[in-house]
């Protein structure tokens, strides 16, 4: 299991605003299901855990909303990424995003995506790609200074998955 931290150090006594998120690692054969944006990057299906949700409930909801795959099975946790930054909505506070990654499976049953406004604007599209294709494309998006802050986090996880699975392509 991986455990990665990005961003600023956690200062002693700082006001912390936390958010829990879940992200799905869905692999079939040599391909992984990711969400592609019109900015050229790939991200894992997932998002914030709502107040009354479990990680499983949130993952099933997020997979369906972002990819359209409606029947999923949540497996073991593969890792966590903690990101810390200055909270842009709360002066003097630190924002901490805790993203929990789980292996998941989906059937071929799909429905329409249920995207948020920013996801519609970025034309989120589910795609099955190799880890190498996703890593390379995210590097290109970073070189173009994409505004999607998640690319560093997602690429770190993609690289870790490739290393864990000893995948060469």
MDAnalysis code that builds the backbone (N, CA, C; Angstrom):
import MDAnalysis as mda
import numpy as np

u = mda.Universe.empty(507, n_residues=169, atom_resindex=np.repeat(np.arange(169), 3), trajectory=True)
u.add_TopologyAttr("name", ["N", "CA", "C"] * 169)
u.add_TopologyAttr("resid", np.arange(1, 170))
u.add_TopologyAttr("resname", ["UNK", "UNK", "UNK", "UNK", "UNK", "UNK", "UNK", "UNK", "UNK", "UNK", "UNK", "UNK", "UNK", "UNK", "UNK", "UNK", "UNK", "UNK", "UNK", "UNK", "UNK", "UNK", "UNK", "UNK", "UNK", "UNK", "UNK", "UNK", "UNK", "UNK", "UNK", "UNK", "UNK", "UNK", "UNK", "UNK", "UNK", "UNK", "UNK", "UNK", "UNK", "UNK", "UNK", "UNK", "UNK", "UNK", "UNK", "UNK", "UNK", "UNK", "UNK", "UNK", "UNK", "UNK", "UNK", "UNK", "UNK", "UNK", "UNK", "UNK", "UNK", "UNK", "UNK", "UNK", "UNK", "UNK", "UNK", "UNK", "UNK", "UNK", "UNK", "UNK", "UNK", "UNK", "UNK", "UNK", "UNK", "UNK", "UNK", "UNK", "UNK", "UNK", "UNK", "UNK", "UNK", "UNK", "UNK", "UNK", "UNK", "UNK", "UNK", "UNK", "UNK", "UNK", "UNK", "UNK", "UNK", "UNK", "UNK", "UNK", "UNK", "UNK", "UNK", "UNK", "UNK", "UNK", "UNK", "UNK", "UNK", "UNK", "UNK", "UNK", "UNK", "UNK", "UNK", "UNK", "UNK", "UNK", "UNK", "UNK", "UNK", "UNK", "UNK", "UNK", "UNK", "UNK", "UNK", "UNK", "UNK", "UNK", "UNK", "UNK", "UNK", "UNK", "UNK", "UNK", "UNK", "UNK", "UNK", "UNK", "UNK", "UNK", "UNK", "UNK", "UNK", "UNK", "UNK", "UNK", "UNK", "UNK", "UNK", "UNK", "UNK", "UNK", "UNK", "UNK", "UNK", "UNK", "UNK", "UNK", "UNK", "UNK", "UNK", "UNK", "UNK", "UNK", "UNK", "UNK", "UNK"])
u.atoms.positions = np.array([
    [0.847, -1.179, 0.000],
    [0.000, 0.000, 0.000],
    [0.894, 1.245, 0.000],
    [0.554, 2.220, -0.838],
    [1.355, 3.434, -0.889],
    [0.750, 4.502, 0.022],
    [1.611, 5.432, 0.443],
    [1.203, 6.562, 1.280],
    [2.072, 7.741, 0.862],
    [1.449, 8.743, 0.213],
    [2.199, 9.876, -0.314],
    [1.628, 11.179, 0.235],
    [2.495, 12.171, 0.401],
    [2.068, 13.488, 0.861],
    [2.644, 14.541, -0.070],
    [1.787, 15.493, -0.467],
    [2.184, 16.611, -1.330],
    [1.824, 17.923, -0.653],
    [2.558, 18.966, -1.015],
    [2.206, 20.298, -0.553],
    [2.986, 20.719, 0.666],
    [2.379, 21.615, 1.421],
    [3.065, 22.238, 2.551],
    [3.050, 21.328, 3.775],
    [3.986, 21.567, 4.670],
    [4.038, 20.835, 5.933],
    [2.860, 21.255, 6.802],
    [2.481, 20.379, 7.705],
    [1.382, 20.662, 8.631],
    [1.957, 21.428, 9.822],
    [1.721, 22.765, 9.896],
    [2.276, 23.548, 11.004],
    [1.574, 23.207, 12.326],
    [2.346, 23.197, 13.414],
    [1.766, 22.962, 14.737],
    [0.745, 24.045, 15.052],
    [-0.412, 23.635, 15.511],
    [-1.439, 24.575, 15.932],
    [-2.212, 25.247, 14.820],
    [-1.947, 24.874, 13.576],
    [-2.649, 25.506, 12.453],
    [-4.102, 25.047, 12.408],
    [-4.970, 25.927, 11.954],
    [-6.355, 25.554, 11.709],
    [-6.379, 24.689, 10.457],
    [-6.967, 23.495, 10.579],
    [-6.994, 22.552, 9.466],
    [-8.429, 22.363, 8.983],
    [-8.614, 22.432, 7.694],
    [-9.887, 22.114, 7.062],
    [-9.651, 20.870, 6.215],
    [-10.265, 19.761, 6.631],
    [-10.034, 18.464, 5.990],
    [-11.171, 18.100, 5.056],
    [-10.822, 17.333, 4.031],
    [-11.819, 16.748, 3.142],
    [-11.385, 15.337, 2.803],
    [-12.308, 14.401, 2.916],
    [-12.063, 13.013, 2.569],
    [-12.544, 12.785, 1.140],
    [-11.752, 12.077, 0.368],
    [-12.120, 11.728, -1.000],
    [-11.773, 10.269, -1.233],
    [-12.456, 9.677, -2.205],
    [-12.194, 8.297, -2.606],
    [-11.965, 8.263, -4.105],
    [-11.098, 7.367, -4.551],
    [-10.743, 7.283, -5.959],
    [-10.672, 5.802, -6.355],
    [-11.208, 5.492, -7.530],
    [-11.318, 4.113, -7.996],
    [-10.170, 3.738, -8.926],
    [-9.522, 2.627, -8.636],
    [-8.493, 2.043, -9.492],
    [-9.148, 0.829, -10.152],
    [-9.541, 0.997, -11.421],
    [-10.279, -0.037, -12.145],
    [-9.411, -0.516, -13.301],
    [-8.897, -1.743, -13.176],
    [-7.976, -2.288, -14.178],
    [-8.591, -3.543, -14.786],
    [-8.546, -3.604, -16.123],
    [-8.949, -4.806, -16.874],
    [-7.820, -5.133, -17.840],
    [-7.247, -6.287, -17.648],
    [-6.138, -6.661, -18.519],
    [-5.004, -5.665, -18.359],
    [-4.596, -5.058, -19.474],
    [-3.512, -4.069, -19.410],
    [-4.035, -2.646, -19.514],
    [-5.323, -2.422, -19.243],
    [-5.922, -1.086, -19.343],
    [-6.552, -0.674, -18.017],
    [-6.569, 0.627, -17.808],
    [-7.155, 1.208, -16.608],
    [-8.242, 2.189, -17.038],
    [-9.341, 2.222, -16.294],
    [-10.432, 3.147, -16.588],
    [-10.156, 4.463, -15.877],
    [-9.978, 5.512, -16.669],
    [-9.745, 6.852, -16.139],
    [-10.727, 7.819, -16.783],
    [-10.774, 9.018, -16.246],
    [-11.611, 10.072, -16.802],
    [-10.689, 11.059, -17.512],
    [-10.971, 11.310, -18.787],
    [-10.167, 12.214, -19.615],
    [-10.879, 13.560, -19.718],
    [-10.123, 14.650, -19.614],
    [-10.718, 15.985, -19.745],
    [-10.307, 16.607, -21.074],
    [-11.034, 17.654, -21.477],
    [-10.680, 18.347, -22.714],
    [-9.416, 19.188, -22.561],
    [-8.823, 19.204, -21.364],
    [-7.527, 19.846, -21.157],
    [-6.388, 18.853, -21.397],
    [-6.753, 17.604, -21.692],
    [-5.760, 16.614, -22.086],
    [-5.267, 15.704, -20.986],
    [-5.773, 15.833, -19.762],
    [-5.265, 15.029, -18.659],
    [-6.211, 13.881, -18.320],
    [-5.668, 12.948, -17.529],
    [-6.435, 11.818, -17.025],
    [-6.481, 11.870, -15.505],
    [-7.635, 11.481, -14.942],
    [-7.781, 11.377, -13.498],
    [-8.544, 10.119, -13.157],
    [-8.388, 9.675, -11.925],
    [-9.141, 8.526, -11.444],
    [-10.579, 8.934, -11.174],
    [-11.550, 8.061, -11.478],
    [-12.922, 8.367, -11.086],
    [-12.997, 8.464, -9.564],
    [-13.673, 9.480, -9.081],
    [-13.806, 9.624, -7.634],
    [-14.064, 11.060, -7.247],
    [-14.173, 11.273, -5.952],
    [-14.427, 12.612, -5.441],
    [-14.712, 12.580, -3.962],
    [-15.294, 13.667, -3.488],
    [-15.515, 13.857, -2.068],
    [-16.540, 12.913, -1.469],
    [-16.271, 12.535, -0.231],
    [-17.187, 11.707, 0.535],
    [-18.161, 12.647, 1.247],
    [-19.446, 12.444, 1.012],
    [-20.457, 13.276, 1.647],
    [-20.648, 12.849, 3.104],
    [-21.220, 13.732, 3.895],
    [-21.278, 13.565, 5.348],
    [-21.806, 12.211, 5.812],
    [-22.847, 11.702, 5.214],
    [-23.451, 10.455, 5.697],
    [-22.982, 9.220, 4.926],
    [-21.986, 9.357, 4.060],
    [-21.550, 8.254, 3.209],
    [-20.375, 7.483, 3.798],
    [-20.323, 6.203, 3.462],
    [-19.130, 5.406, 3.693],
    [-18.234, 5.566, 2.465],
    [-17.014, 5.091, 2.553],
    [-16.128, 5.116, 1.386],
    [-16.722, 4.301, 0.248],
    [-17.309, 3.153, 0.565],
    [-17.905, 2.292, -0.466],
    [-19.056, 3.010, -1.157],
    [-19.960, 3.598, -0.379],
    [-21.096, 4.320, -0.962],
    [-20.628, 5.463, -1.856],
    [-19.652, 6.223, -1.373],
    [-19.142, 7.362, -2.146],
    [-18.483, 6.890, -3.437],
    [-17.710, 5.820, -3.378],
    [-17.044, 5.307, -4.580],
    [-18.042, 4.827, -5.617],
    [-19.042, 4.066, -5.190],
    [-20.049, 3.594, -6.130],
    [-20.773, 4.768, -6.783],
    [-21.110, 5.790, -6.001],
    [-21.767, 6.984, -6.539],
    [-20.858, 7.701, -7.526],
    [-19.609, 7.939, -7.144],
    [-18.676, 8.681, -7.995],
    [-18.362, 7.932, -9.293],
    [-18.181, 6.612, -9.207],
    [-17.925, 5.828, -10.424],
    [-19.091, 5.993, -11.390],
    [-20.311, 5.850, -10.887],
    [-21.494, 5.981, -11.741],
    [-21.607, 7.390, -12.319],
    [-21.409, 8.409, -11.479],
    [-21.547, 9.790, -11.951],
    [-20.522, 10.137, -13.025],
    [-19.263, 9.774, -12.799],
    [-18.185, 10.222, -13.690],
    [-17.958, 9.317, -14.891],
    [-18.278, 8.026, -14.765],
    [-17.998, 7.105, -15.874],
    [-19.255, 6.530, -16.509],
    [-20.363, 6.512, -15.779],
    [-21.575, 5.882, -16.267],
    [-21.660, 4.406, -15.930],
    [-20.589, 3.794, -15.424],
    [-20.647, 2.387, -15.019],
    [-21.426, 2.291, -13.707],
    [-22.535, 1.544, -13.741],
    [-23.460, 1.575, -12.607],
    [-23.347, 0.391, -11.655],
    [-22.683, -0.665, -12.033],
    [-22.518, -1.813, -11.139],
    [-21.050, -2.007, -10.843],
    [-20.675, -1.698, -9.612],
    [-19.286, -1.827, -9.231],
    [-19.116, -2.637, -7.962],
    [-17.910, -3.151, -7.797],
    [-17.520, -3.854, -6.588],
    [-16.264, -3.172, -6.080],
    [-16.276, -2.803, -4.806],
    [-15.136, -2.127, -4.207],
    [-14.262, -3.165, -3.518],
    [-12.988, -3.148, -3.857],
    [-12.041, -4.101, -3.298],
    [-11.167, -3.480, -2.229],
    [-9.945, -3.966, -2.142],
    [-9.042, -3.523, -1.085],
    [-8.477, -2.138, -1.361],
    [-8.137, -1.477, -0.278],
    [-7.514, -0.158, -0.365],
    [-6.079, -0.339, -0.838],
    [-5.685, 0.483, -1.817],
    [-4.347, 0.350, -2.382],
    [-3.408, 1.447, -1.880],
    [-3.977, 2.567, -1.390],
    [-3.118, 3.620, -0.886],
    [-3.874, 4.884, -0.553],
    [-3.110, 5.864, -0.078],
    [-3.669, 7.167, 0.285],
    [-2.693, 8.255, -0.133],
    [-3.263, 9.376, -0.579],
    [-2.471, 10.559, -0.900],
    [-3.038, 11.719, -0.087],
    [-2.156, 12.408, 0.629],
    [-2.532, 13.586, 1.408],
    [-1.954, 14.804, 0.705],
    [-2.825, 15.781, 0.443],
    [-2.385, 17.036, -0.174],
    [-2.725, 18.180, 0.773],
    [-1.738, 19.054, 1.023],
    [-1.964, 20.211, 1.888],
    [-1.600, 21.491, 1.146],
    [-2.461, 22.499, 1.329],
    [-2.218, 23.809, 0.719],
    [-2.875, 24.880, 1.589],
    [-2.561, 26.126, 1.300],
    [-3.249, 27.230, 1.962],
    [-4.711, 27.177, 1.524],
    [-5.614, 27.295, 2.473],
    [-7.047, 27.251, 2.158],
    [-7.455, 28.583, 1.541],
    [-7.857, 28.555, 0.268],
    [-8.204, 29.800, -0.429],
    [-9.534, 30.383, 0.043],
    [-10.301, 29.592, 0.797],
    [-11.602, 30.060, 1.280],
    [-11.586, 30.438, 2.765],
    [-10.488, 30.151, 3.469],
    [-10.408, 30.389, 4.906],
    [-9.017, 30.930, 5.233],
    [-8.918, 32.241, 5.323],
    [-7.626, 32.899, 5.526],
    [-6.923, 32.369, 6.772],
    [-5.680, 32.005, 6.609],
    [-4.874, 31.512, 7.718],
    [-5.016, 30.027, 7.998],
    [-5.873, 29.348, 7.264],
    [-6.088, 27.914, 7.494],
    [-5.362, 27.089, 6.436],
    [-5.165, 25.829, 6.767],
    [-4.566, 24.856, 5.852],
    [-5.675, 23.911, 5.384],
    [-5.734, 23.684, 4.067],
    [-6.684, 22.725, 3.501],
    [-5.955, 21.412, 3.294],
    [-6.542, 20.315, 3.788],
    [-5.941, 18.998, 3.632],
    [-6.934, 18.065, 2.966],
    [-6.546, 17.559, 1.791],
    [-7.347, 16.585, 1.046],
    [-6.719, 15.214, 1.245],
    [-7.514, 14.277, 1.777],
    [-7.077, 12.899, 1.985],
    [-7.778, 12.025, 0.957],
    [-7.042, 11.587, -0.058],
    [-7.603, 10.773, -1.138],
    [-7.258, 9.305, -0.901],
    [-8.297, 8.492, -0.745],
    [-8.155, 7.059, -0.497],
    [-8.417, 6.316, -1.814],
    [-7.449, 5.525, -2.250],
    [-7.538, 4.792, -3.516],
    [-7.876, 3.333, -3.241],
    [-8.867, 2.817, -3.980],
    [-9.325, 1.440, -3.819],
    [-9.343, 0.735, -5.168],
    [-8.918, -0.547, -5.158],
    [-9.139, -1.373, -6.339],
    [-10.632, -1.611, -6.465],
    [-11.159, -1.490, -7.675],
    [-12.583, -1.677, -7.939],
    [-12.759, -2.462, -9.232],
    [-13.943, -3.015, -9.379],
    [-14.328, -3.687, -10.618],
    [-15.673, -3.133, -11.050],
    [-15.911, -3.143, -12.351],
    [-17.209, -2.735, -12.884],
    [-17.670, -3.765, -13.909],
    [-18.994, -3.855, -14.066],
    [-19.553, -4.676, -15.139],
    [-19.677, -3.780, -16.367],
    [-20.192, -4.323, -17.442],
    [-20.351, -3.526, -18.659],
    [-21.639, -2.707, -18.668],
    [-22.448, -2.809, -17.613],
    [-23.714, -2.067, -17.562],
    [-23.440, -0.583, -17.323],
    [-23.966, 0.255, -18.222],
    [-23.741, 1.693, -18.105],
    [-25.053, 2.468, -18.195],
    [-24.979, 3.698, -17.726],
    [-26.077, 4.661, -17.823],
    [-25.430, 6.004, -18.172],
    [-26.213, 7.027, -18.237],
    [-25.671, 8.355, -18.535],
    [-24.832, 8.861, -17.369],
    [-23.764, 9.576, -17.705],
    [-22.971, 10.231, -16.674],
    [-23.819, 11.322, -16.012],
    [-23.503, 11.620, -14.766],
    [-24.157, 12.694, -14.018],
    [-23.072, 13.657, -13.551],
    [-22.621, 14.520, -14.453],
    [-21.456, 15.356, -14.194],
    [-21.822, 16.683, -13.538],
    [-20.900, 17.159, -12.683],
    [-20.998, 18.502, -12.120],
    [-20.694, 19.517, -13.212],
    [-20.970, 20.792, -12.937],
    [-20.768, 21.849, -13.934],
    [-19.336, 21.889, -14.462],
    [-18.334, 21.863, -13.570],
    [-16.949, 21.944, -14.043],
    [-16.572, 20.694, -14.831],
    [-17.168, 19.545, -14.485],
    [-16.902, 18.308, -15.218],
    [-17.516, 18.365, -16.616],
    [-18.699, 18.962, -16.716],
    [-19.316, 19.172, -18.033],
    [-18.474, 20.129, -18.867],
    [-18.009, 21.210, -18.237],
    [-17.184, 22.202, -18.933],
    [-15.917, 21.565, -19.478],
    [-15.333, 20.622, -18.715],
    [-14.110, 19.947, -19.152],
    [-14.398, 18.662, -19.933],
    [-15.668, 18.414, -20.224],
    [-16.078, 17.275, -21.051],
    [-15.491, 15.954, -20.560],
    [-15.663, 15.682, -19.266],
    [-15.161, 14.430, -18.694],
    [-15.687, 13.244, -19.494],
    [-14.752, 12.391, -19.921],
    [-15.082, 11.221, -20.733],
    [-14.344, 10.007, -20.174],
    [-15.061, 8.923, -19.873],
    [-14.366, 7.724, -19.402],
    [-13.609, 7.063, -20.549],
    [-12.363, 6.655, -20.268],
    [-11.549, 5.999, -21.296],
    [-10.720, 4.890, -20.664],
    [-10.608, 3.788, -21.403],
    [-9.726, 2.691, -21.021],
    [-8.397, 2.905, -21.732],
    [-7.328, 3.117, -20.973],
    [-5.995, 3.373, -21.530],
    [-4.967, 2.567, -20.758],
    [-3.768, 2.477, -21.300],
    [-2.688, 1.840, -20.542],
    [-2.159, 2.848, -19.528],
    [-1.497, 2.329, -18.510],
    [-0.878, 3.221, -17.517],
    [0.134, 4.135, -18.198],
    [0.912, 3.582, -19.114],
    [1.918, 4.392, -19.814],
    [1.309, 5.525, -20.613],
    [0.203, 5.246, -21.321],
    [-0.475, 6.305, -22.092],
    [-0.960, 7.424, -21.169],
    [-1.549, 7.049, -20.036],
    [-2.064, 8.058, -19.099],
    [-0.932, 8.882, -18.499],
    [0.139, 8.222, -18.103],
    [1.293, 8.927, -17.519],
    [1.872, 9.905, -18.536],
    [2.097, 9.432, -19.762],
    [2.665, 10.291, -20.802],
    [1.765, 11.485, -21.100],
    [0.465, 11.257, -21.212],
    [-0.461, 12.342, -21.521],
    [-0.529, 13.353, -20.373],
    [-0.471, 12.869, -19.142],
    [-0.473, 13.800, -18.006],
    [0.808, 14.635, -17.973],
    [1.925, 14.045, -18.378],
    [3.168, 14.827, -18.471],
    [3.007, 15.951, -19.498],
    [2.393, 15.644, -20.635],
    [2.149, 16.661, -21.669],
    [1.253, 17.771, -21.105],
    [0.192, 17.384, -20.389],
    [-0.715, 18.383, -19.800],
    [0.021, 19.262, -18.788],
    [0.912, 18.677, -18.009],
    [1.691, 19.463, -17.042],
    [2.617, 20.446, -17.750],
    [3.229, 20.005, -18.843],
    [4.113, 20.894, -19.600],
    [3.342, 22.075, -20.188],
    [2.048, 21.866, -20.461],
    [1.198, 22.944, -20.987],
    [0.605, 23.786, -19.860],
    [1.027, 23.509, -18.620],
    [0.542, 24.244, -17.447],
    [-0.966, 24.135, -17.281],
    [-1.476, 22.923, -17.376],
    [-2.907, 22.697, -17.177],
    [-3.328, 23.236, -15.821],
    [-4.526, 23.759, -15.750],
    [-5.032, 24.319, -14.489],
    [-5.556, 23.239, -13.551],
    [-5.574, 21.993, -13.984],
    [-6.080, 20.919, -13.136],
    [-5.014, 20.506, -12.125],
    [-5.246, 20.887, -10.879],
    [-4.256, 20.658, -9.825],
    [-4.081, 19.189, -9.469],
    [-5.004, 18.360, -9.894],
    [-4.929, 16.943, -9.525],
    [-3.911, 16.160, -10.331],
    [-3.359, 16.719, -11.389],
    [-2.491, 15.944, -12.277],
    [-1.265, 15.398, -11.541],
    [-0.635, 16.199, -10.684],
    [0.541, 15.722, -9.940],
    [0.176, 14.518, -9.077],
    [-0.952, 14.623, -8.367],
    [-1.400, 13.529, -7.497],
    [-1.686, 12.276, -8.317],
    [-2.457, 12.439, -9.391],
    [-2.862, 11.283, -10.175],
    [-1.676, 10.624, -10.864],
    [-0.748, 11.423, -11.379],
    [0.417, 10.824, -12.032],
    [1.296, 10.085, -11.034],
    [1.409, 10.608, -9.829],
    [2.191, 9.899, -8.807],
    [1.580, 8.528, -8.526],
    [0.258, 8.461, -8.475],
    [-0.419, 7.188, -8.230],
    [-0.272, 6.264, -9.448],
    [-0.420, 6.807, -10.650],
    [-0.244, 5.986, -11.860],
    [1.159, 5.380, -11.908],
    [2.169, 6.182, -11.611],
    [3.549, 5.689, -11.599],
    [3.714, 4.613, -10.527],
    [3.115, 4.824, -9.360],
    [3.198, 3.829, -8.285],
    [2.509, 2.522, -8.693],
    [1.346, 2.612, -9.335],
    [0.658, 1.408, -9.804],
    [1.498, 0.667, -10.835],
    [2.116, 1.405, -11.718],
    [2.972, 0.788, -12.737],
    [4.155, 0.065, -12.074],
    [4.737, 0.720, -11.065],
    [5.847, 0.108, -10.331],
    [5.384, -1.132, -9.572],
    [4.231, -1.022, -8.883],
    [3.711, -2.143, -8.081],
    [3.411, -3.355, -8.952],
    [2.918, -3.097, -10.149],
    [2.548, -4.187, -11.044],
    [3.658, -4.561, -11.999],
    [4.827, -3.893, -11.869],
    [5.986, -4.159, -12.714],
    [5.594, -4.130, -14.184],
    [4.841, -3.100, -14.557],
    [4.358, -2.953, -15.930],
    [5.373, -2.134, -16.716],
    [5.725, -2.604, -17.900],
    [6.741, -1.917, -18.692],
    [6.158, -1.030, -19.782],
    [4.900, -1.197, -20.145],
    [4.347, -0.382, -21.232],
    [3.506, 0.754, -20.708],
])
